[in-house]
Amino acid sequence: MRELQIVDAVELATAYAAADYAVVLDGDPLPLRVGERAIDLEAYAPAARYAFITAWNPASQPRSDTANEAADALLVAQLDAAGVVRHPAWAQGPLGEWREPGWLVAGLDEASVLRLAMEFGQAGVLDWNAGEPVRLRMLMPRPHAANGATHTEWVTA
């Protein structure tokens, strides 16, 4: 597991919560937003649980496309070996200033989602139960300056 070195965890959580997320199903991008229900996605691809996970840019530190693609291939291999249903997805800044590919996974239990995110050095992951709003799970201790954002949780191993 990688050790995260985050300069400002509150700023990072705010950026993740404000980001635009989407999953591609049959060529159609379906939006995901932290704090909102994913009604279209859940109707189109029913499952008990969902998560958005990526292996790109661990700890939000930019890496080369080659390094990111290699990490993504390892994540895909683990998901496929576990028989997890996955769909291409992405996250991007609200103004399109950055974009990062990832995967929408269906039916993966919470502990497995968090384990994979930590294994791939991610600072945060989205996950939620069907019928509930999308949650942002920050994988670090809650900073004292963190506000009480309803759909952001701080998780430590």
C-alpha positions as CSV (number, residue, x, y, z in Angstrom):
1,M,0.0,0.0,0.0
2,R,1.3,3.5,-0.8
3,E,1.7,6.3,1.7
4,L,-0.3,9.4,0.6
5,Q,1.5,12.7,0.9
6,I,-1.3,15.3,0.5
7,V,-0.6,19.0,1.0
8,D,-4.1,20.1,1.5
9,A,-6.6,17.3,2.1
10,V,-9.6,19.7,2.4
11,E,-8.9,21.4,-0.9
12,L,-8.5,18.0,-2.6
13,A,-11.8,16.7,-1.1
14,T,-13.5,19.9,-2.3
15,A,-12.1,19.4,-5.8
16,Y,-13.1,15.7,-5.9
17,A,-16.6,16.5,-4.7
18,A,-17.0,19.3,-7.4
19,A,-15.7,17.1,-10.2
20,D,-17.8,15.8,-13.0
21,Y,-18.0,12.0,-13.3
22,A,-19.5,9.9,-16.0
23,V,-19.8,6.3,-16.9
24,V,-20.2,5.0,-20.5
25,L,-23.0,2.4,-21.1
26,D,-23.6,1.3,-24.7
27,G,-21.8,4.4,-25.9
28,D,-23.9,6.9,-23.8
29,P,-22.2,8.9,-21.1
30,L,-24.3,8.9,-17.9
31,P,-23.4,11.6,-15.4
32,L,-22.5,11.0,-11.7
33,R,-22.4,13.8,-9.1
34,V,-21.3,13.5,-5.5
35,G,-24.3,14.1,-3.3
36,E,-26.9,13.2,-6.0
37,R,-28.6,9.9,-6.8
38,A,-27.5,8.1,-10.0
39,I,-31.0,7.4,-11.2
40,D,-30.2,6.9,-14.9
41,L,-27.2,4.7,-14.2
42,E,-29.1,2.6,-11.7
43,A,-32.0,2.1,-14.0
44,Y,-29.8,1.2,-16.9
45,A,-27.4,-1.2,-15.0
46,P,-29.1,-2.4,-11.8
47,A,-26.9,-3.5,-9.0
48,A,-26.9,-3.3,-5.2
49,R,-23.7,-1.2,-5.0
50,Y,-21.6,0.9,-7.2
51,A,-18.1,2.5,-7.1
52,F,-16.0,4.7,-9.3
53,I,-12.3,3.8,-9.0
54,T,-9.2,4.7,-11.0
55,A,-5.5,3.7,-10.8
56,W,-4.4,7.0,-12.5
57,N,-2.2,9.6,-10.7
58,P,-1.9,8.0,-7.2
59,A,-2.3,10.6,-4.4
60,S,-3.3,13.1,-7.1
61,Q,0.3,13.4,-8.3
62,P,0.6,13.5,-12.1
63,R,2.3,10.6,-13.7
64,S,3.2,9.7,-17.2
65,D,0.5,8.1,-19.5
66,T,2.8,5.0,-19.6
67,A,2.8,4.7,-15.8
68,N,-0.9,5.4,-15.5
69,E,-1.8,2.9,-18.3
70,A,0.3,0.2,-16.6
71,A,-1.4,0.8,-13.2
72,D,-4.8,0.7,-15.0
73,A,-3.9,-2.6,-16.6
74,L,-3.2,-4.0,-13.1
75,L,-6.4,-2.7,-11.7
76,V,-8.4,-4.2,-14.7
77,A,-6.7,-7.6,-14.2
78,Q,-7.7,-7.6,-10.6
79,L,-11.3,-6.6,-11.3
80,D,-11.5,-9.2,-14.1
81,A,-10.0,-12.0,-12.0
82,A,-12.6,-11.2,-9.3
83,G,-15.4,-11.3,-11.9
84,V,-16.4,-7.7,-11.2
85,V,-18.7,-6.0,-13.7
86,R,-17.0,-2.8,-14.9
87,H,-17.7,-0.1,-17.3
88,P,-15.5,2.7,-18.6
89,A,-15.8,5.9,-16.7
90,W,-14.0,9.2,-16.1
91,A,-13.6,12.1,-13.8
92,Q,-12.9,15.6,-14.8
93,G,-12.6,19.1,-13.4
94,P,-15.8,21.2,-13.7
95,L,-14.1,23.4,-16.3
96,G,-12.5,20.5,-18.1
97,E,-9.1,21.4,-16.8
98,W,-8.2,17.8,-16.1
99,R,-9.6,14.4,-17.0
100,E,-8.8,11.0,-15.6
101,P,-10.2,7.7,-16.9
102,G,-11.4,5.1,-14.4
103,W,-14.0,2.3,-14.0
104,L,-17.5,2.2,-12.7
105,V,-17.8,-1.2,-10.9
106,A,-21.0,-2.8,-9.8
107,G,-21.6,-5.2,-7.0
108,L,-18.2,-4.9,-5.3
109,D,-18.4,-4.8,-1.5
110,E,-17.3,-1.7,0.4
111,A,-14.2,-3.3,1.9
112,S,-12.9,-4.5,-1.5
113,V,-13.5,-1.0,-3.0
114,L,-11.5,0.6,-0.3
115,R,-8.8,-2.0,-0.4
116,L,-8.3,-1.5,-4.2
117,A,-8.3,2.2,-3.9
118,M,-5.7,2.1,-1.2
119,E,-3.6,-0.5,-3.1
120,F,-3.5,1.8,-6.1
121,G,-2.6,4.9,-3.9
122,Q,-5.9,6.8,-4.5
123,A,-6.8,9.7,-2.2
124,G,-10.5,9.1,-2.7
125,V,-13.1,6.9,-4.3
126,L,-16.8,7.2,-5.0
127,D,-19.1,4.5,-3.8
128,W,-22.8,4.2,-2.9
129,N,-25.7,1.8,-2.4
130,A,-28.4,1.7,-5.0
131,G,-31.1,4.3,-4.3
132,E,-28.7,6.5,-2.2
133,P,-26.7,9.6,-3.2
134,V,-23.2,9.1,-4.5
135,R,-20.6,9.3,-1.7
136,L,-17.0,10.6,-1.8
137,R,-14.8,8.5,0.5
138,M,-11.5,10.3,1.2
139,L,-8.9,7.7,2.2
140,M,-7.2,9.6,4.9
141,P,-7.9,10.9,8.4
142,R,-10.4,13.8,8.6
143,P,-8.5,17.1,8.8
144,H,-9.6,19.5,11.6
145,A,-10.4,22.1,9.0
146,A,-12.8,19.8,7.1
147,N,-16.3,21.0,6.8
148,G,-19.3,18.8,7.4
149,A,-20.0,18.0,3.8
150,T,-22.9,15.6,3.9
151,H,-21.7,13.2,1.2
152,T,-18.0,13.2,2.0
153,E,-16.6,10.7,4.4
154,W,-13.0,10.4,5.8
155,V,-11.8,6.8,6.0
156,T,-8.6,5.4,7.5
157,A,-7.4,1.8,7.3
